[in-house]
């Protein structure tokens, strides 16, 4: 059975822009950020792998040129209720030593499929 919310709920989307080669305690930073989101029961989170981009230093990373494809852009995106995202933001800020974090208000329409009663 699927339940649908017809009334939008206010939430926040956090987008974290990092490089593929960045690490946190010996593991890829993007993976560590996703694990933190899962541990804190964030409603949804995903990792997007960029094929080309640059950060604040304006050094281009692209998969078209193998010589500069070692640190491709990654975006970790998380969405949940405003309070949950506000609680999580200081930890995410601590983890992201180089990169950018954006926070955007969103309206959520959440559909859930019940798998058990």
OpenMM code with the backbone's topology and positions (N, CA, C; nanometers):
from openmm import Vec3, app, unit

residues = "UNK UNK UNK UNK UNK UNK UNK UNK UNK UNK UNK UNK UNK UNK UNK UNK UNK UNK UNK UNK UNK UNK UNK UNK UNK UNK UNK UNK UNK UNK UNK UNK UNK UNK UNK UNK UNK UNK UNK UNK UNK UNK UNK UNK UNK UNK UNK UNK UNK UNK UNK UNK UNK UNK UNK UNK UNK UNK UNK UNK UNK UNK UNK UNK UNK UNK UNK UNK UNK UNK UNK UNK UNK UNK UNK UNK UNK UNK UNK UNK UNK UNK UNK UNK UNK UNK UNK UNK UNK UNK UNK UNK UNK UNK UNK UNK UNK UNK UNK UNK UNK UNK UNK UNK UNK UNK UNK UNK UNK UNK UNK UNK UNK UNK UNK UNK UNK".split()
positions = [
    Vec3(0.0840, -0.1179, 0.0000),
    Vec3(0.0000, 0.0000, 0.0000),
    Vec3(0.0881, 0.1237, 0.0000),
    Vec3(0.0529, 0.2206, -0.0804),
    Vec3(0.1283, 0.3457, -0.0894),
    Vec3(0.0493, 0.4567, -0.0232),
    Vec3(0.1177, 0.5327, 0.0625),
    Vec3(0.0539, 0.6492, 0.1225),
    Vec3(0.1121, 0.7726, 0.0567),
    Vec3(0.0266, 0.8702, 0.0308),
    Vec3(0.0719, 0.9934, -0.0335),
    Vec3(0.0328, 1.1124, 0.0528),
    Vec3(0.1242, 1.2061, 0.0580),
    Vec3(0.0969, 1.3322, 0.1264),
    Vec3(0.0544, 1.4316, 0.0195),
    Vec3(-0.0662, 1.4837, 0.0322),
    Vec3(-0.1124, 1.5803, -0.0665),
    Vec3(-0.0773, 1.7227, -0.0269),
    Vec3(-0.0436, 1.7439, 0.0995),
    Vec3(-0.0046, 1.8760, 0.1464),
    Vec3(0.1473, 1.8822, 0.1548),
    Vec3(0.2077, 1.9784, 0.0872),
    Vec3(0.3543, 1.9891, 0.0943),
    Vec3(0.4017, 2.0158, 0.2369),
    Vec3(0.5158, 1.9578, 0.2700),
    Vec3(0.5811, 1.9788, 0.3984),
    Vec3(0.7072, 2.0599, 0.3729),
    Vec3(0.7325, 2.1586, 0.4578),
    Vec3(0.8553, 2.2378, 0.4426),
    Vec3(0.9751, 2.1543, 0.4847),
    Vec3(1.0814, 2.1680, 0.4088),
    Vec3(1.2045, 2.0982, 0.4416),
    Vec3(1.3240, 2.1788, 0.3958),
    Vec3(1.4404, 2.1186, 0.4101),
    Vec3(1.5635, 2.1803, 0.3623),
    Vec3(1.6419, 2.0782, 0.2820),
    Vec3(1.7049, 2.1304, 0.1758),
    Vec3(1.7953, 2.0483, 0.0956),
    Vec3(1.9365, 2.0996, 0.1198),
    Vec3(2.0235, 2.0083, 0.1559),
    Vec3(2.1648, 2.0403, 0.1700),
    Vec3(2.2373, 1.9763, 0.0527),
    Vec3(2.3134, 2.0564, -0.0198),
    Vec3(2.3984, 2.0069, -0.1273),
    Vec3(2.5431, 2.0336, -0.0875),
    Vec3(2.6232, 1.9307, -0.0999),
    Vec3(2.7636, 1.9413, -0.0619),
    Vec3(2.8485, 1.9110, -0.1853),
    Vec3(2.9267, 2.0082, -0.2270),
    Vec3(3.0123, 1.9965, -0.3447),
    Vec3(3.1539, 1.9653, -0.2988),
    Vec3(3.2046, 1.8483, -0.3359),
    Vec3(3.3394, 1.8063, -0.2974),
    Vec3(3.4070, 1.7408, -0.4175),
    Vec3(3.5340, 1.7097, -0.4012),
    Vec3(3.6084, 1.6377, -0.5031),
    Vec3(3.6106, 1.4889, -0.4715),
    Vec3(3.6140, 1.4095, -0.5759),
    Vec3(3.6121, 1.2638, -0.5625),
    Vec3(3.7299, 1.2115, -0.4796),
    Vec3(3.8436, 1.2787, -0.4838),
    Vec3(3.9636, 1.2313, -0.4150),
    Vec3(3.9683, 1.2701, -0.2669),
    Vec3(3.8783, 1.3566, -0.2219),
    Vec3(3.8802, 1.3997, -0.0818),
    Vec3(3.8421, 1.2835, 0.0099),
    Vec3(3.9060, 1.2810, 0.1265),
    Vec3(3.8822, 1.1718, 0.2214),
    Vec3(3.8440, 1.2245, 0.3588),
    Vec3(3.7778, 1.1383, 0.4354),
    Vec3(3.7446, 1.1627, 0.5755),
    Vec3(3.7767, 1.0343, 0.6507),
    Vec3(3.8761, 1.0383, 0.7371),
    Vec3(3.9188, 0.9225, 0.8153),
    Vec3(3.9418, 0.7992, 0.7280),
    Vec3(4.0147, 0.8192, 0.6173),
    Vec3(4.0565, 0.7077, 0.5338),
    Vec3(3.9555, 0.6545, 0.4340),
    Vec3(3.8402, 0.7171, 0.4236),
    Vec3(3.7421, 0.6740, 0.3237),
    Vec3(3.6995, 0.7933, 0.2403),
    Vec3(3.6443, 0.7689, 0.1221),
    Vec3(3.6002, 0.8817, 0.0397),
    Vec3(3.5024, 0.9712, 0.1159),
    Vec3(3.5254, 1.1019, 0.1092),
    Vec3(3.4417, 1.1966, 0.1828),
    Vec3(3.2953, 1.1843, 0.1435),
    Vec3(3.2667, 1.1700, 0.0134),
    Vec3(3.1272, 1.1590, -0.0296),
    Vec3(3.0596, 1.0391, 0.0344),
    Vec3(3.1331, 0.9292, 0.0498),
    Vec3(3.0761, 0.8088, 0.1131),
    Vec3(3.0554, 0.8310, 0.2634),
    Vec3(3.1515, 0.8955, 0.3273),
    Vec3(3.1391, 0.9249, 0.4702),
    Vec3(3.0197, 1.0167, 0.4963),
    Vec3(2.9967, 1.1150, 0.4090),
    Vec3(2.8821, 1.2046, 0.4245),
    Vec3(2.7507, 1.1278, 0.4100),
    Vec3(2.7461, 1.0359, 0.3147),
    Vec3(2.6261, 0.9541, 0.2956),
    Vec3(2.6013, 0.8654, 0.4175),
    Vec3(2.7067, 0.8088, 0.4733),
    Vec3(2.6930, 0.7268, 0.5945),
    Vec3(2.6381, 0.8090, 0.7113),
    Vec3(2.6876, 0.9308, 0.7275),
    Vec3(2.6390, 1.0184, 0.8344),
    Vec3(2.4899, 1.0466, 0.8153),
    Vec3(2.4492, 1.0725, 0.6922),
    Vec3(2.3074, 1.0971, 0.6643),
    Vec3(2.2242, 0.9746, 0.7016),
    Vec3(2.2733, 0.8571, 0.6682),
    Vec3(2.2001, 0.7341, 0.7001),
    Vec3(2.1939, 0.7120, 0.8515),
    Vec3(2.3040, 0.7334, 0.9206),
    Vec3(2.3082, 0.7165, 1.0663),
    Vec3(2.2136, 0.8126, 1.1373),
    Vec3(2.1956, 0.9326, 1.0813),
    Vec3(2.1071, 1.0322, 1.1409),
    Vec3(1.9654, 1.0248, 1.0841),
    Vec3(1.9376, 0.9188, 1.0086),
    Vec3(1.8046, 0.8906, 0.9547),
    Vec3(1.7466, 1.0057, 0.8734),
    Vec3(1.8331, 1.0652, 0.7901),
    Vec3(1.7871, 1.1672, 0.6972),
    Vec3(1.6878, 1.1020, 0.6017),
    Vec3(1.5838, 1.1756, 0.5645),
    Vec3(1.4761, 1.1205, 0.4823),
    Vec3(1.5269, 1.0654, 0.3496),
    Vec3(1.6019, 1.1444, 0.2735),
    Vec3(1.6611, 1.0975, 0.1476),
    Vec3(1.7998, 1.1580, 0.1315),
    Vec3(1.8876, 1.0821, 0.0671),
    Vec3(2.0219, 1.1312, 0.0360),
    Vec3(2.0717, 1.0565, -0.0871),
    Vec3(2.1509, 1.1250, -0.1658),
    Vec3(2.2080, 1.0629, -0.2850),
    Vec3(2.3423, 1.1275, -0.3157),
    Vec3(2.4241, 1.0555, -0.3921),
    Vec3(2.5526, 1.1071, -0.4372),
    Vec3(2.5479, 1.1152, -0.5890),
    Vec3(2.5821, 1.2316, -0.6417),
    Vec3(2.5868, 1.2536, -0.7859),
    Vec3(2.7324, 1.2681, -0.8278),
    Vec3(2.7695, 1.1971, -0.9343),
    Vec3(2.9073, 1.1980, -0.9827),
    Vec3(2.9160, 1.2868, -1.1062),
    Vec3(2.9915, 1.3937, -1.0965),
    Vec3(3.0054, 1.4850, -1.2088),
    Vec3(3.1076, 1.4348, -1.3101),
    Vec3(3.0893, 1.4752, -1.4337),
    Vec3(3.1844, 1.4369, -1.5380),
    Vec3(3.2823, 1.5497, -1.5688),
    Vec3(3.2510, 1.6688, -1.5172),
    Vec3(3.3381, 1.7822, -1.5419),
    Vec3(3.3003, 1.8943, -1.4454),
    Vec3(3.3988, 1.9708, -1.4007),
    Vec3(3.3679, 2.0834, -1.3136),
    Vec3(3.4933, 2.1424, -1.2525),
    Vec3(3.4733, 2.2451, -1.1699),
    Vec3(3.5839, 2.3064, -1.0976),
    Vec3(3.5314, 2.3610, -0.9664),
    Vec3(3.6224, 2.3797, -0.8730),
    Vec3(3.5889, 2.4332, -0.7421),
    Vec3(3.6388, 2.5756, -0.7284),
    Vec3(3.6489, 2.6234, -0.6031),
    Vec3(3.6892, 2.7625, -0.5790),
    Vec3(3.8259, 2.7985, -0.6367),
    Vec3(3.9131, 2.6991, -0.6549),
    Vec3(4.0455, 2.7271, -0.7106),
    Vec3(4.0444, 2.7338, -0.8632),
    Vec3(3.9303, 2.7032, -0.9255),
    Vec3(3.9091, 2.7094, -1.0704),
    Vec3(3.9992, 2.6160, -1.1506),
    Vec3(4.0424, 2.5055, -1.0892),
    Vec3(4.1167, 2.4037, -1.1615),
    Vec3(4.0171, 2.3051, -1.2190),
    Vec3(4.0145, 2.2923, -1.3503),
    Vec3(3.9188, 2.2070, -1.4181),
    Vec3(3.9512, 2.0602, -1.3963),
    Vec3(3.8500, 1.9809, -1.3628),
    Vec3(3.8584, 1.8353, -1.3592),
    Vec3(3.7600, 1.7834, -1.4615),
    Vec3(3.8056, 1.6940, -1.5470),
    Vec3(3.7188, 1.6408, -1.6510),
    Vec3(3.7559, 1.4969, -1.6808),
    Vec3(3.6573, 1.4153, -1.7096),
    Vec3(3.6865, 1.2773, -1.7447),
    Vec3(3.7329, 1.2659, -1.8902),
    Vec3(3.7198, 1.3732, -1.9676),
    Vec3(3.7635, 1.3714, -2.1076),
    Vec3(3.9158, 1.3657, -2.1196),
    Vec3(3.9851, 1.4179, -2.0193),
    Vec3(4.1312, 1.4205, -2.0216),
    Vec3(4.1846, 1.3417, -1.9018),
    Vec3(4.2375, 1.2223, -1.9269),
    Vec3(4.2809, 1.1361, -1.8156),
    Vec3(4.3792, 1.2024, -1.7200),
    Vec3(4.4597, 1.2957, -1.7685),
    Vec3(4.5589, 1.3607, -1.6831),
    Vec3(4.4960, 1.4430, -1.5706),
    Vec3(4.3733, 1.4930, -1.5922),
    Vec3(4.3105, 1.5780, -1.4900),
    Vec3(4.1769, 1.5206, -1.4426),
    Vec3(4.1646, 1.3883, -1.4487),
    Vec3(4.0375, 1.3260, -1.4095),
    Vec3(4.0444, 1.2580, -1.2732),
    Vec3(4.1473, 1.2877, -1.1948),
    Vec3(4.1633, 1.2179, -1.0681),
    Vec3(4.0792, 1.2739, -0.9541),
    Vec3(4.0188, 1.3893, -0.9720),
    Vec3(3.9408, 1.4496, -0.8635),
    Vec3(3.8113, 1.5080, -0.9203),
    Vec3(3.7315, 1.4230, -0.9832),
    Vec3(3.6067, 1.4683, -1.0451),
    Vec3(3.5093, 1.5201, -0.9399),
    Vec3(3.4190, 1.6095, -0.9795),
    Vec3(3.3248, 1.6668, -0.8836),
    Vec3(3.2214, 1.5653, -0.8366),
    Vec3(3.1872, 1.5754, -0.7092),
    Vec3(3.0836, 1.4934, -0.6480),
    Vec3(2.9874, 1.5877, -0.5761),
    Vec3(2.8587, 1.5564, -0.5820),
    Vec3(2.7584, 1.6321, -0.5067),
    Vec3(2.6842, 1.5335, -0.4185),
    Vec3(2.6835, 1.5605, -0.2897),
    Vec3(2.6042, 1.4820, -0.1951),
    Vec3(2.4829, 1.5670, -0.1614),
    Vec3(2.3646, 1.5132, -0.1854),
    Vec3(2.2408, 1.5874, -0.1628),
    Vec3(2.1574, 1.5161, -0.0577),
    Vec3(2.1055, 1.5933, 0.0378),
    Vec3(2.0227, 1.5401, 0.1462),
    Vec3(1.8996, 1.6278, 0.1611),
    Vec3(1.7850, 1.5646, 0.1864),
    Vec3(1.6616, 1.6409, 0.2066),
    Vec3(1.5866, 1.5816, 0.3248),
    Vec3(1.5415, 1.6688, 0.4125),
    Vec3(1.4610, 1.6274, 0.5273),
    Vec3(1.3932, 1.7515, 0.5848),
    Vec3(1.3238, 1.7330, 0.6961),
    Vec3(1.2590, 1.8446, 0.7632),
    Vec3(1.3635, 1.9464, 0.8076),
    Vec3(1.3220, 2.0716, 0.8161),
    Vec3(1.4143, 2.1805, 0.8482),
    Vec3(1.4932, 2.1551, 0.9758),
    Vec3(1.4276, 2.1132, 1.0823),
    Vec3(1.4947, 2.0933, 1.2110),
    Vec3(1.6025, 1.9857, 1.2016),
    Vec3(1.5742, 1.8781, 1.1312),
    Vec3(1.6716, 1.7699, 1.1152),
    Vec3(1.7961, 1.8193, 1.0423),
    Vec3(1.7757, 1.8969, 0.9369),
    Vec3(1.8886, 1.9472, 0.8592),
    Vec3(1.9701, 2.0477, 0.9397),
    Vec3(1.9027, 2.1300, 1.0190),
    Vec3(1.9738, 2.2274, 1.1029),
    Vec3(2.0603, 2.1572, 1.2077),
    Vec3(2.0108, 2.0469, 1.2627),
    Vec3(2.0895, 1.9706, 1.3611),
    Vec3(2.2125, 1.9072, 1.2964),
    Vec3(2.2000, 1.8643, 1.1726),
    Vec3(2.3067, 1.7925, 1.1039),
    Vec3(2.4126, 1.8862, 1.0449),
    Vec3(2.3759, 2.0070, 1.0131),
    Vec3(2.4645, 2.0998, 0.9429),
    Vec3(2.5999, 2.1227, 1.0118),
    Vec3(2.6078, 2.1418, 1.1434),
    Vec3(2.7401, 2.1623, 1.2058),
    Vec3(2.8349, 2.0433, 1.1851),
    Vec3(2.7836, 1.9215, 1.1899),
    Vec3(2.8675, 1.8038, 1.1678),
    Vec3(2.9164, 1.7989, 1.0237),
    Vec3(2.8276, 1.8262, 0.9293),
    Vec3(2.8660, 1.8266, 0.7881),
    Vec3(2.9709, 1.9341, 0.7613),
    Vec3(2.9534, 2.0500, 0.8216),
    Vec3(3.0483, 2.1600, 0.8058),
    Vec3(3.1865, 2.1199, 0.8575),
    Vec3(3.1892, 2.0471, 0.9668),
    Vec3(3.3155, 2.0003, 1.0234),
    Vec3(3.3842, 1.9009, 0.9287),
    Vec3(3.3064, 1.8175, 0.8631),
    Vec3(3.3627, 1.7152, 0.7742),
    Vec3(3.4152, 1.7728, 0.6431),
    Vec3(3.3534, 1.8789, 0.5935),
    Vec3(3.3902, 1.9351, 0.4634),
    Vec3(3.4962, 2.0430, 0.4852),
    Vec3(3.6227, 2.0023, 0.4727),
    Vec3(3.7341, 2.0939, 0.4924),
    Vec3(3.7574, 2.1818, 0.3702),
    Vec3(3.7233, 2.1284, 0.2528),
    Vec3(3.7382, 2.2036, 0.1279),
    Vec3(3.6193, 2.1679, 0.0396),
    Vec3(3.5466, 2.2666, -0.0031),
    Vec3(3.4278, 2.2441, -0.0844),
    Vec3(3.3244, 2.3508, -0.0547),
    Vec3(3.2004, 2.3192, -0.0835),
    Vec3(3.0927, 2.4151, -0.0594),
    Vec3(2.9685, 2.3396, -0.0137),
    Vec3(2.8976, 2.3998, 0.0804),
    Vec3(2.7698, 2.3469, 0.1272),
    Vec3(2.6643, 2.4531, 0.0980),
    Vec3(2.5571, 2.4132, 0.0316),
    Vec3(2.4454, 2.5054, 0.0101),
    Vec3(2.3236, 2.4499, 0.0830),
    Vec3(2.2408, 2.5407, 0.1315),
    Vec3(2.1182, 2.5036, 0.2023),
    Vec3(2.0027, 2.5777, 0.1362),
    Vec3(1.8993, 2.5020, 0.0979),
    Vec3(1.7856, 2.5585, 0.0269),
    Vec3(1.6557, 2.5110, 0.0911),
    Vec3(1.5625, 2.6032, 0.1098),
    Vec3(1.4291, 2.5625, 0.1549),
    Vec3(1.3587, 2.4906, 0.0409),
    Vec3(1.2890, 2.3823, 0.0730),
    Vec3(1.2146, 2.3063, -0.0277),
    Vec3(1.0764, 2.2722, 0.0267),
    Vec3(0.9869, 2.2371, -0.0634),
    Vec3(0.8585, 2.1794, -0.0260),
    Vec3(0.8622, 2.0335, -0.0661),
    Vec3(0.8245, 1.9455, 0.0261),
    Vec3(0.8344, 1.8016, 0.0020),
    Vec3(0.6955, 1.7403, -0.0103),
    Vec3(0.6795, 1.6571, -0.1092),
    Vec3(0.5633, 1.5698, -0.1224),
    Vec3(0.6190, 1.4290, -0.1153),
    Vec3(0.5970, 1.3620, -0.0054),
    Vec3(0.6614, 1.2328, 0.0186),
    Vec3(0.5623, 1.1202, -0.0024),
    Vec3(0.6012, 1.0238, -0.0840),
    Vec3(0.5248, 0.9012, -0.1019),
    Vec3(0.6024, 0.7878, -0.0402),
    Vec3(0.5356, 0.7028, 0.0342),
    Vec3(0.6020, 0.5891, 0.0983),
    Vec3(0.5218, 0.4634, 0.0699),
    Vec3(0.5927, 0.3588, 0.0398),
    Vec3(0.5309, 0.2287, 0.0222),
    Vec3(0.5514, 0.1496, 0.1509),
    Vec3(0.4430, 0.1063, 0.2086),
    Vec3(0.4536, 0.0280, 0.3317),
    Vec3(0.5005, -0.1129, 0.2984),
    Vec3(0.6034, -0.1561, 0.3689),
    Vec3(0.6556, -0.2905, 0.3467),
    Vec3(0.6191, -0.3846, 0.4606),
    Vec3(0.5756, -0.3293, 0.5727),
    Vec3(0.5337, -0.4143, 0.6848),
    Vec3(0.4350, -0.3361, 0.7712),
    Vec3(0.3620, -0.4069, 0.8515),
    Vec3(0.2619, -0.3445, 0.9391),
    Vec3(0.3055, -0.3504, 1.0808),
] * unit.nanometer
topology = app.Topology()
chain = topology.addChain("A")
for resn in residues:
    res = topology.addResidue(resn, chain)
    for name in ("N", "CA", "C"):
        topology.addAtom(name, app.Element.getBySymbol(name[0]), res)
